[in-house]
Amino acid sequence: MDKLENVTVVKKANVYYNGNVTSRTILLEDGTRKTLGIIMPGQYEFGTADKEQMEVLAGKLNILLPGSKAWACFAAGQTFEIPANCKFEVSVAEVADYCCSYIKE
């Protein structure tokens, strides 16, 4: 899906790692929450509360998922899931654009 329609956008940005990772929260009519963000080159660690589905819109994300010893690379057009209540690492060599969907289970 290239567009999100009939949404509410939270104006305040989510800013992490001195502005190297930023996102905006999008709320859909059905209550679904998503974020649209940009990750600048670097390596970062994040934690989840809900299960997350990440869609790479541009660039590449190298991900070290919980319990894995090997990095996985996801490029534009690919998606991956991250379990709830865990930490994962992200390494980015070039600017990456993403959409994150939060999944309540």
N, C-alpha and C positions, 0 to 999 in steps of 0.2 A: 504494500500500500504506500503510495507516494504522498498522500495527503491525509491529515487528520481533520475531520470536520466536526462542527458543533462541539467545540471544546472550551474549557476555561483554562487560561494560562495564569499561573502564579507569577507575578511580576518580579519578585525577589529571586535573584539567581542563587543557585547552590554553587559555592566556590570552595575548592579544595586545593591543597598543595600550592599556596601562594598564587592562585589564579591559573595554574597549569591545567587544571581540570575544572570545567564549568558546565552547568546544565540548568535547564528550566523545567519546572514541573508542569505537566499537562494533565488535566482531569477531564475524562470523557463523560458523556451524559449518563452512562451506566455505572459510574463510580470508579471505573478503572483508572489507575494512575500510571503515567509514563513520564520519563524524562528524556529530553533531547539535549545532547551534550557534545562537547569538543574536548579531546584529550591532546595536549601538547606532548612533544617528545620527552620521554623520561620513563622511570619505573615507579609504580605506585602500588599501595596495598589498600584494599577496600574490604568492608564487612557488609554482610547482608542481614536483614531482618526477615524479609519475605523471599520467596523463590524469585529469581530474576531471569528474564529472557532478554539477551542482548542481541541487537541487530546492528551489524556494522554497515554504516551508510557510505563511508568513504575512508580510505586508508586501510591500515591493518592493525589488529590488536593481537599481541602475543599474550596468552593467558596461562597462568599456572593455577589450575583448579585444585580445590581441596583434595588431599590424598594422592595427588599426582606428583611424580618426580620429573615429568617431561612437559615442556612448554608446548602449547598448541597455538597455531597461527590461524586467525580468522580474518578474511579479507572482505571487502565491500560485497554485499549481497548475501553474506553468510550470517547465521545466528548460532548462539550457544546458550545453554542454561547454567545457572549457578544455584546451588541449593540454598535454602533458607538457613539463617543462623550460622554462617561460616565466613571465613576470610579467604580472599584470593588475590593474586598479584597480576598486574597488568604492565607490560613493557611495550612502549610505542617508539618507533624510529622516525615516523613522520606524523604530521597532524592527522588525527582520526576523528570521524564524526559518527555518532551512534544514537540509537534509540533503545531505551531500557523500559521493558514492561514488567510491572510488579505483579506477581501472581499469589493471591491469597489461597492457602490450602487448608 
